[in-house]
Amino acid sequence: MTLIHRHRWLAPLLLLAPGLAWLAIFFLVPLGFLAYQSLQSGTFEQGYSFTWEFSNYRDAITGYDQQLVRSFFYAGLATVATLLISYPLVYWIAFHGGRWRNLLLLLIVAPFFVTYLIRTLAWQNILADQGPVVGFLRDVHVLSADGRLLATTFAVVSGITYNFLPFMALPLYVSLEQIDARLLEAAQDLYASKTKAFLRVTLPLSAPGIVAGTLLTFIPAAGDFINAQLLGTPKQYMIGNVIQSKFLELIDYPAAAALSFVLMALIVVALLVYARVVGTEKLTG
């Protein structure tokens, strides 16, 4: 009799071991080092020393509160925008796409074949002052003669929405595609209108996809800095821009690490509130 047969409790641990080792090496260890770094003091020239410098966290919150609020605001706007765009799109694909489903899904994912930076630079051309979009909006008097879209909040949120759209669309499609069409037929047989059938059957059954999509979109969007860097101005900078600048330009590692932990903590709090509002069963559905 083998060792595993005699100690059956070892089997789950052996199966979990590779994943746990991966998380420990590439997540927990760097996270611990980041926590250690966030409590240091000193400068890059003179060196850093561990002094339990909790004031780094206080300075992170009080000195960059506007960027923190802006990050969550932009991420929230982009998440709502991706939901409003994705839901009708994937709804049509799931119920009316027929043999073209795979091709249509491929078109949604196709932008991922191009690097994130190139996709964002493309939006610079789309929203350029002399581009076709701005020209059309000026012609129809939506924008003034000197109005612009680039270097505005609209440009930054639009870029985030575009770049993270597949993260919302794919979980939604999975939820909608699994809905049994007979449930909708039964609702209509019971004299429910198409609107009521959608609100009482389709929407609740697609709730797990909505929850998963909002999480997959909001979390990375809150820490994004590329879109604000390329499509906005310092007035639109998010907390990710501050962290990037602290790490790579100002070489202020303790402040950057503290800002990173503050951002992570706020995201966790937001997720706990979100889970409380929508219900944990929808998060695990």
Salt bridges, closest charged atoms under 4 A:
ASP59 OD1 - ARG58 NH2 3.46
ASP129 OD2 - ARG148 NH2 3.04
GLU177 OE2 - ARG101 NH1 3.77
ASP180 OD2 - ARG182 NH2 2.71
ASP252 OD2 - LYS246 NZ 3.85
